[in-house]
Amino acid sequence: MKRTTLVMLSAFGLLLCGAAAQQLPQIGEILRRLDDNYSQTTDVSARVSLTQQKPGQGTKAIDLLYYRRDSDQSFLIVMTAPETEKGNGYLRVGDNFWMYRRNTRTFQHINRDENIGGTNAKGENFEDRKLVDLYAPAADTAGREAIARDKLGQIPVYRLEVRGKVSDVDYPKKLFWVRQDNALLLKEQAFTSSGTLMQTAYYLKYTEINGRFVPVRQLFIDEFEKGNKTAVEISEISTQKLSDALFTKAYLENLSK
């Protein structure tokens, strides 16, 4: 009898261990890990190349300088090529986001979902707003958090669904494919509130800076206008401290003189 009881207890213990192993993390926990991975502890500057392919229009290449400081949620984008875009820029300071046009020397207040230089890359792809502040877990048909184990190629990932909880998210519904081992985002799909797929993004390569990560190769595919896609390449990354003067309207205006 004692031996039978021990065997039953052992089997029950194995079942409990198996159930624990199958337990999924909470979506909020994964979002916090993503935030920790991407928030930079230093200033960052880099060169960025955007290459857009559009049906009937061929290929458009844009080069820009990118400056980012997460301590006060500031970033600056200055176009350097082609000549028609040179001197144009985008500036974010706190909750304010402006687009600057060199030919008119004017600033226009814009939203985070503004397309950079008419490409598929958006302002939010260059900033550091916390995912936990922007999105809440979505629920599946059973009322549980919409998260599952999946594979992207041969890489084990968590596939999770989130819904915007503030009004200025670029899309109100998103699906994330996040690596299980290091919580890096590999794929993202963005939907309208009615469920129409608008964009798919792939995060193809990362580089590590002071224990944090920057996606240096990205691909954004327009699912609404088929054949429209933008590749993003980030290079010459520096972590030297940036001058406060960079994150001002005056700096962009002086470039036009």
Rosetta blueprint (number, residue, H / E / L):
1 M L
2 K H
3 R H
4 T H
5 T H
6 L H
7 V H
8 M H
9 L H
10 S H
11 A H
12 F H
13 G H
14 L H
15 L H
16 L H
17 C H
18 G H
19 A H
20 A H
21 A H
22 Q H
23 Q L
24 L L
25 P L
26 Q L
27 I H
28 G H
29 E H
30 I H
31 L H
32 R H
33 R H
34 L H
35 D H
36 D H
37 N H
38 Y H
39 S L
40 Q L
41 T L
42 T L
43 D L
44 V E
45 S E
46 A E
47 R E
48 V E
49 S E
50 L E
51 T E
52 Q E
53 Q E
54 K E
55 P L
56 G L
57 Q L
58 G E
59 T E
60 K E
61 A E
62 I E
63 D E
64 L E
65 L E
66 Y E
67 Y E
68 R E
69 R E
70 D H
71 S H
72 D H
73 Q L
74 S E
75 F E
76 L E
77 I E
78 V E
79 M E
80 T E
81 A E
82 P L
83 E L
84 T L
85 E L
86 K L
87 G L
88 N L
89 G E
90 Y E
91 L E
92 R E
93 V E
94 G L
95 D L
96 N E
97 F E
98 W E
99 M E
100 Y E
101 R E
102 R L
103 N L
104 T L
105 R L
106 T E
107 F E
108 Q E
109 H E
110 I L
111 N L
112 R L
113 D L
114 E L
115 N E
116 I H
117 G H
118 G H
119 T L
120 N L
121 A L
122 K E
123 G H
124 E H
125 N H
126 F H
127 E L
128 D L
129 R L
130 K L
131 L H
132 V H
133 D H
134 L H
135 Y E
136 A E
137 P E
138 A L
139 A E
140 D L
141 T L
142 A L
143 G L
144 R L
145 E E
146 A L
147 I E
148 A E
149 R E
150 D E
151 K E
152 L E
153 G L
154 Q L
155 I E
156 P E
157 V E
158 Y E
159 R E
160 L E
161 E E
162 V E
163 R E
164 G E
165 K L
166 V L
167 S L
168 D L
169 V L
170 D L
171 Y L
172 P L
173 K E
174 K E
175 L E
176 F E
177 W E
178 V E
179 R E
180 Q L
181 D L
182 N L
183 A L
184 L L
185 L E
186 L E
187 K E
188 E E
189 Q E
190 A E
191 F E
192 T L
193 S L
194 S L
195 G L
196 T L
197 L E
198 M E
199 Q E
200 T E
201 A E
202 Y E
203 Y E
204 L E
205 K E
206 Y E
207 T E
208 E E
209 I E
210 N L
211 G L
212 R E
213 F E
214 V E
215 P E
216 V E
217 R E
218 Q E
219 L E
220 F E
221 I E
222 D E
223 E L
224 F L
225 E L
226 K L
227 G L
228 N L
229 K E
230 T E
231 A E
232 V E
233 E E
234 I E
235 S E
236 E E
237 I E
238 S E
239 T L
240 Q L
241 K L
242 L L
243 S L
244 D H
245 A H
246 L H
247 F H
248 T L
249 K H
250 A H
251 Y H
252 L H
253 E H
254 N H
255 L H
256 S L
257 K L
